[in-house]
Amino acid sequence: MKNILEPFDLNGDGFIDMSDIIMVGQAYGAVRGDDNYDERLDFDQDGTIGALELNILAAMFGVRIRDDEEDDD
């Protein structure tokens, strides 16, 4: 079963951690059409990667998305 928080685990390591925040930080300020714009990072799909995306990840920092024992069904 898929966890509803999975889209926020940007690198797929099972945690919302600094590596996910760094991914958003590197694209911070990007707008749809920019080379560094990544739709996966634009959580509200407003066409801009900004403070909202960083705040969402900061609020969930440290959350475990899945256990290693869980299968990918």
Long-range contacts (C-beta under 8 A, 24 or more apart in sequence): 1-73, 3-65, 3-66, 5-60, 5-63, 5-65, 6-65, 6-66, 7-40, 7-43, 8-43, 8-56, 8-57, 8-60, 8-65, 9-65, 10-40, 10-41, 14-64, 14-65, 14-66, 14-67, 14-68, 15-62, 15-63, 15-64, 15-65, 16-57, 16-60, 16-61, 16-62, 16-63, 16-65, 17-61, 17-62, 18-61, 20-57, 21-54, 21-57, 21-58, 21-61, 24-49, 24-53, 24-54, 24-57, 25-54, 28-54
